[in-house]
Amino acid sequence: MSETTVPDTDLASARAGDDVAFGRLVAPLRRELHAHCYRMLGSSHDADDALQDTLVRAWRKLAGFEGRSSLRTWLHTVATRVCLDLVDARGRRALPMDLHAASDRIVTDDVPLTEVAWLGPYPDEPGARAEEREAVELAFVAALQHLPGNQRAALVLFEVLGFSAAEIATAMDTSTASVNSALQRARKLVAEKVPAVSQQRTLREIDDARLRSVVAGYSSALERGDADALVALLTEDVTWSMPPMGRWYAGIADVEAFARAVPVSGSCGSWRHLEVVANGQVAVASYLRPPDAPAGAPHRPWSIDVLTLRDDRIAAVTSFIGAEHHAAFGLPPELP
């Protein structure tokens, strides 16, 4: 990834206390820094906090930036240390399949597990390159959460951001040998958990018309309550999870039984959807109007459903439930 050119006048002004000049310095790097924080922390909300803390620390320490590295490298060093502090304090974020095996019975009244720190979805950036989207795919970020903080940081800095082992050692205040050891262990675990074929490659290989058909078909099936149409879009080994609900379902039979009992049964109410991109993957924002709502009541935010595809079928539905996710995606607070 190319380095950002820093105007000498802006750097000098920022060091002298010009916060507007500092804003110009960091503006080209804000999105990259935010994505780095998300990979480290597994939550766009935590990434917001970490980015803010990073910029505050960088502003306070800017006089000590001597230019031995690029501004980009220095800011990522600050961000990494902020994230490592948060990882130590908050632990890792999880998906339901990280906690226990798939449910062997259908539960229609599951309740949120509020004591669990859950992985969250990440909004797409318009115009992002394929490699940038691949680096926030759900499987990759979920796998990172299984790594200790130092291994997580080393892998992201090396594989995603292109830092050298020596630069990572400086950022993490450790030795190059320790970084290389951390990288070796991290690569082994991530390779076991991340599919060999990325979603970016899968999406490139699916005809655009078929891709639109799958996403529209998923939304339409839920809105019409058409379980047969929904099941026709799924792979035989499909999974369906709904953080912060703890139960999840695996295999076409159990997922179909769950779908018929809950989302397409009408018991939840009336669905509406907007197509979005989350974690570099196709997704829909789900809005729900409860069955007891008065006539004409709007549909309210319910979940961001991230769809993981294999060939041209849905291999996983991860429904991130919570209106706060819609706000992070800049979506409307209701649909008529």
N, C-alpha and C positions, 0 to 999 in steps of 0.2 A: 504494500500500500504506500503510495507516494507521500512524502512528507509535505506538510503545509508550510508555505513560505511566510515568514513572520516579518512584516515591515519594521525596520529599525526604529522609525519614529513612533509607532504604536507601542513597541516594547519599552522604549525609553520613557514615553509618556505614562504608560501603565506603572512602571517602576516608581515614577514620581507621584503616583497616587491618582491618576486619571482613570476612573472606573469605566468611562465610555470607551477609552482605548483598550482597556482590558476586555471589555465585552466584544470588541472587534477581533481581538486576538483569539478568543476561545470559540467564537461563533461557528467557524467551519468545523470544529471538532466536537461540538456538543452532542450531536447524534451518535457519533462513534463512541464517545465516552459513555453515553447513556446505555447503548447496546452492550458495552463491556461490563457495565455494572449489572445489567440484567442477566447476562450469562453467569456472572459470579454469584448473584443473589437469587435468581429465579422468580423475581417479582418486579413488575414495572413500577409499582409504588415504592418498593425499597430502592429501586434504581433512581427514582426521582430524588429521594432523600440523599442517596449516596452521591449523586451528581452535584446536588446543592452543596453538600459538605466538601466535596472535592474542589469546587470552584472557590468556596470560602477559604479553604486551606491554601489553595494555589495563590489567591490574592494576597493572603498574609505573608506567604513565603516567596513572592515573586522577586523581591530584591535579592534573594539568594540564588536565583536561577542564573547561572554563569554562562549558559550557552554551550556547555560541553556536549550536551545531547540536543536533539531537536526539541522544540516546545511540545510537540506531540508525544514524544517519548517521556518527557518530564511529567506532563499532565496524566498520562496513563500510569506512571509510577505512583503519583499521588492518589489516583483513583483506586489502584490496586490495593494500596495500604488502607484506604478507607474501607474497601469491601472486605478485606481480611479481618479488620476489626469487627465488622458487622457479622461475618460468618462465625467468628469465635463467640460473639454474644448471642446470636439467634439460631445457630445451627443450620441444618439444610432444609430445603423445602421438598415436599413429597407429592406424588400422585397416589391415588388409591391402591394401585397395584404394587406400590412399594411397601404397603403396610401388611397386606395379607392376601390370601388366594381369592380368586373370583368367587362370588356368592353362588351357592348351589340351590338357592331358592329365591323367588321373586319377592321383593319387598316394595310395597306401595306407599309406605309411610316412613321411609328412611329420613333421618334427621342429620343436620350438619355436625361434623366433628370439629368443634371450635378450638380444641386444644392442639390441633395439628397445624403446622405451618405449611400451607399448600403452595405448590407451584402455580404460577399465573400465566395468562396469555400475554403476548407481546404484539403491539400494533405494528403494522407494516409501514415502511417509509416509501412513499411514491418515488419511483425511479431508482430504488436500491438495486445494486448488482446481484446477480445470482449467488455469488460467493458470500455476500453479506447476508442474504436471506438464508442460505444454507447454515450459516453459523448461529442462527437463532431458531433453527428447526426444533420442534418439541422434543424429539428423541434425543438430540444432542444436549440440549439444556437440561433435560431430565437426568441424563447420564452424568453430567457434570456435578449434579447435586449429590451424587454418591461418593465424590472425591473429597478428601480433606482439603482445607483451604489452600495450602501451599501447592498441592498437585493441581487443583483447579486453576489457580492463577498461572502456574507455569505452562499448562497445556493451552490455555486461552491466549496468553501472551505470545507463545511460540507458534502455534498452529494457525491461529486466527489473525493475530495482529502483526506477525512477522518479526518479533523481537529475536535477537540472538540470545543464546544461553548466558553470555556474559552480561547483556543488558538486563535480563531477568534476574540474575544474581544480584545486580546492583539495586533493582527495584524492590527485591524482597529481602535485601540485606543478608545474603547468604553466599555460599560458594557455588561456582559453576558446576562442580561435581555433584553437589546436592540438587541443583536444578536438573541436571541430566538424569539423575536417579529418579526424581519426582516425575519427570516426563515419561520415563520408561514405564513406571507403575501406572500412571494415568492413562497412557495409550492402551495398555492391556485391558483395563477395566472398560474404557469407553468402547473399544472394539467389540467387546462382548455384548454391549447393550444397544449400540446404534446399528440400524440396518445397513447392509452394504450399499444399497441403492438409496440415495437421498431423495427427499421429496422434490427438490429442484430438478433432478434428472427425470423422475417420474412424470412431473408436470410437463417437461419438454417433450416427452414421448407420447403424450396423450393429445389426440386431435382436439383443437380448440372447441369445436362444436360438441364433441362428446364431453369435454370437461364442463362446459356450461350446462349440458344436460344433466350431469351427475349432481352438480350443486343445486340447480333449480329443482331437480327431481326430489332431492332430500327435503328441501324447504316445502315443496308442494305436497309431498306425501304426509308430512306432519300437519300441515294446514288443513288438508282434506280428511285426515284420519285414515289414510290408506296404508295399512300395514303391509299388504302384498307389494305395493309399489316401493315401499321403503326397503323391504327385505331383498327385493330384486337388485338393489344397488350395493349390497354388502358381500364381502368375502365369507367363505365358510368359517374362517377362524377370527372373525371380527371381534373387537372388544368395544365396550361402551362404559365410560367412567364419567363421574359427575362431581368433581371436587367442588364444595367441601363435604359432599356425601361420601361416606366411607365405602359403601358397597359398589362393586363393579361386576360386569358380566362378560363372559368370554364364550365364543362359539355361536354359530348362527342360531341354534335352537334356543339357547338361553337369552340371547339378545332379542330374538323375535318375541319370545314370551314376555320379556320386560317391556318391549315397545308396545305390544298389544295391551298390556296391563296398565301402562302409565302414559307415555307421551302421545300415543295415537288413539287412546281410548275415549278421549273427550273429558275424562275426569279432571284433567289439569285446567281445561278451559280452551280458549281460542288462541291459535298461534299466528304470528306474523314474523317475517324474516327480512333481513337486509344482508346482502352478500358483502363480505369483508375479506381482508387478508390478515392472518395472524400467524406469527412465527414463520413467516415465509410460506405458509400453506393456505390452501383454500379454506374458507370458514364462513359461517353465517352468524349474524347477531340475532338471537331469538328474543321476541317480545311476547308476553303472555297477558291475556285478559282472563281472570278467574271466572269459573262458571257461574258464580253468584254475583258477578258485577252487574250493575244496572245497564240497560240498553243504551248503546252509544258511548259507553265508557271506553277510554283509550287502552291500548295495549302498552304494558310497562316492561322495562328491561328485565330479562330473566337470565340469559346466559350467552356466552360466546362459544359456539360449537366449532372446534377445530377438527377438520376432517383429514385423516391420514389415508392417502390413496396407495393402492397397489395395482399396477396396470390401470384399468379404468373402473375399479370398484373401491368402495370404502372399506378399509381394513381396520380403522379405529375411529371412534367418535369420542372426543374429549370435550365434555360440556362444562365449561368453567362458569359456575352459577354465581351470580351477584351483579347487581346494578352498577357497582363501582367499576367493573370492567368496561361497560359501555361508555362511561365517562372518560376513561383512559383512551378509548378509541375515538373520542370526539363525536359520538353518536347522539342522535336526538333522545331526549328523556322520555318520549312516548311516541306511539304511532296511532293514528286515528283508526 
